[in-house]
Amino acid sequence: MEITLLTAFFGGVLALLSPCGALLLPAFFASSLGNRLRILLHGGIFYLGLALTLVPLGLGLGALGTLVTSYREVMIIATSAILVLLGLAQALGFGFDMSKYLPGAGGLQQKAHTRSGALRTFLLGAASGVAGFCAGPILGAILTLAMAQGDTLRAGFMLAVYGAGMVVPLIGLAAIWTRLGPRAMKVLRGRGFTVLGRQLHTTSVVTGLLIAGVGVLFWTTNGLVTAPSLLPAEIDRWLQSNSGLLASPVFNAVVVAVIAISIILIWALQQRRRHREEIS
């Protein structure tokens, strides 16, 4: 399970750093640049927007996956093949915008660019979870892995981790953006190059090869069942013994509540600090 979560997290990171995802940075920074509290506040709001679109997708595909668990061998073959094909498509610069196939996604993108403040950040997160031509194969690969879990809650959690993979580097970049030099920005953006007359991009090629590699790993480890554990044995045993708690709707509701309360507290502290600055 931890391999799929690690894949989901880095999938989110690479989706953010993809050529399409890079276009998201100026829109987010326009709302969030400022003190650290402001960046954290907008990062949390952006994540809630992502969760609004991504988690239901994961839950739906996870529920669909439970219907075909009796065809495990077919599921493993199909999942591996889809991951390899999506990886090759990503590496070769082919893509698709999943927002075009989801009702209301286009309207969210338009509203995100006409609003301001926290609402803009929330709508931007809700739209960014599924948008992007060159990030489409990445999300498709994560959704394929989510369905292969055959567990509704685990699939939803995978998409929540994918969203976290987008938000964590986004907050980090916002915090240091003004201190980044031209060389660092150039490294983050990657670079294009031509092979046999086709324009490719370093980030897309690396991402595609990783997705294809996960597909091969999924096939050779019987759906990751025989894959080596990435966690220490003690932590792995604790997670297995507490899997019921971690998958509990009550536990997930508490986590969401903690995130929401944290955002409210950060907002309150920011307002208090702004009020003091105005008085002084």
N, C-alpha and C positions, 0 to 999 in steps of 0.2 A: 504493500500500500504506500510506503514512504517514497518509493521510486515514482509512482504516479503523481504524488503531491509535489515532489521535487521537479518533475517534468512540468506540472501545471504552473508552479511558481516561476521557473525560468522561461516558460512559454510566455507568461505575462511580461516579464522583463524584456524579452526579445521582441514582443509585439509593440511595446512602447518605443524601443530603439529602432524599429523597422523604418524604412523610408517614409511610409505613410504615418506611422506613429509619431515621427519627429514633428509633423505638422501640428500635433496636439499641444506641444510645449508652449508656443507663444500664447495660445488661447488660455491655458491654465495659468501661466505666469502673469497674465494681465490682471487676473483676479486675486492671485495669492501672494505676489511679491511684497515683502514688507518684513515685519518682525517674525520671530520663530512661531509665536502663538498663532499668528494669522496663517502661516504656511501649514501648520498642523491642523488648524480648523478647516481650511479649505481641502486639505488632503483627506480628512475624515469625511467631509461632505461628498467629495468626489468618489470615495470608496462606496458610500451608501448608494450613490447613483449607479455605480458599476454593479453592485449587488442586486439592485432592482431589476436589471435585465439579465445578468449572467446566472445568478442562482436559480431562478425559475427554469431557465434553459437546462441547467444541470439536473434539476429535480425531475423534469419531464423526461429527459433522455435516460436517467437512471431508472425511472419507473418502467420505461419501455424495455430497458435492458433486463429487468427482472422477468419479463414475459418470455425471454428467449434463453434463459439460463440452462434449460435442458439441452440446448444445442451448443454446448460449450466449444466443441471442436470447430464447428462452423464459425462461431463467434471469434475464436482466436485467429483463424485463417483470414476472415473478413477484416478484422481490426488491423492485423499486421499489414495486409495488402493496402488498405486505405491509408494507413500511416506512411507507408513507403511512397505511395503515389502522391500524397499531399506534400511529403518532404521533397520529392523531386520537383513538383510544381513550384514550391517555394524557392528552391535553389535556382531554378531556371527562370524565375521572374514572373511566372504565371500566378494569377490570383483571382479572387472574387470578393465582392463586398457583401457580407452576410446581411447587412442592414437593409438591403434591397428586398430580402425575402421575409422580413419580419414586419408586420403591420405596425404603423406608428413610428418606426425608427427614423424615417426621413423627417417627419414633423418634429421629433425631438432635436435633431441636428439643427434645424432652422431656428427653433425657439432658443437653443443654447447660444446662438450668435446674436440674438436680439434682446436678451436679458442681461442683467448685471448682478454683481455681488454673489451671495451664497446660492441664489437660485440658478444663476448662470453656471456655477461650478457643479451643482447637482445635476442639471440637465446635460452638461458636458460629459459627466461621468456616465450617465444613463445611455447617452448616444455613443460614447467611445468604446463601450464594452463590446459592441458588435460591428463597429464601422471600420473601414479601411480595406482597400483592395489588396494590398500586399500583406496585410495581417490576417486575411481570411483563411488561408491554409493553416495558420497557427491555431486559430480558434477552432477550426474544423478538426484538427488533430486532437485538441484537448476534449472537445465534445465527443469524439469517437472513443477516446479512453474512458471518459465518464460513463458512456453507455455500456462499455465493456465491464464496468465494475459490477453490474447486476445488482446494485444497491442504491436506492433512491437518495438516501441521506448522504452517503459517501460521494455520490456524483455531484450533489449540490455543494458539498464542502470543497470538492475539487475545483469547481468554478469560482468559489469564494477565494481559494488560494491563488487561482489564476489572476483574479482581480487584485489581490494583494501584491502579486508580482509586478503589476503595472503601477500601483500606488507608491510602493516603497521607494523605487528609484526616482519617481516623479517628485516626491517630497524632498529627497536628497538633492536632486538637481536644482529644485527651486531654492533650497537653502544656500547653495554655493554658486548659483548661476552667475551672479555679478562678479565673482572672483575667478571664473574660468577664462583661460586665455584662448586665443585662436587655435593653438595646437590641440588643446584638450577638446574643444568643440569639434574639430575636424576628426579626431579619433572617435568621438561619440557618434558622429553622423556616418562613419564608414566611408567607403568610396566606391564609385562605379568602375567597371572595367568591361572590356569586350572580349568575347570568346566566340569564334566562328561567326562573326557578324552580329551576335546577340548581346545586348546590353545587360550585364548582371551587376549585382551589388554585393559587397562583402558580407554585410549583415544578413541578407536574405540567403546567401549560399551557406553560411555557417548554420543558420537556423534550420534550413532545409535538410542539411546533412544530419543534424541532431535529431530531427523528427523521424527521418528515415532510419536512423540508428535505433531509436526507441521501437520502431516497428519491427526491426530485425530481432531486437532483444525480446519483444513481446512474443514473437514466434518461437525463439529458441529456448525460452524459459517457461513454456506452457502457460502463457498469459501472466507472466511475472511471478508465478507460484514458486518456481525454483530459483528465482533471482536472489543474489546475496543481500542480506539485510544491510542497510546503510546506517542503522542505529545500533548503539550498544545493546547487548542482550538484555540488560536490566530494564532499559527504557522500552524495548520491544515487548517484554513480558508485561510491563505495567500498562502499555497501550492496549494489549490484547485483553488483559483482565478488566480494563475499564472501557472497553469499546462500547458497551451498552450505555454508559454514562455520556460518553463523547457524542454518541449518535442520538441522544435523547432530545426531543423537541424542546423540553424545558431548559436543558443546558444551552442549546443554541439561542433560545429566547433571552437567557441571561447574558450571553456574550453580546448579542445585539444591543441589549439594554445598557450594558457597560460602555459599549462604543458610543451610543447616543448620549449618555450622561457625560462621558469624557468630552464630547464635542460641545455640549452645553456649557460645561465648566470652562473650557478653553475660551469659548465665546464670551462668557461672563467676565473672565479675567482680562480679556482683550478690551471689552467695553469699559471696565473699571480703569484700566491703564490709560485709555484714550481720554476718559473723563478727567483724570488727574492731570494729564498733559494740557488739556484745555484750560483748567483752572490755573495752572502755573503759568 
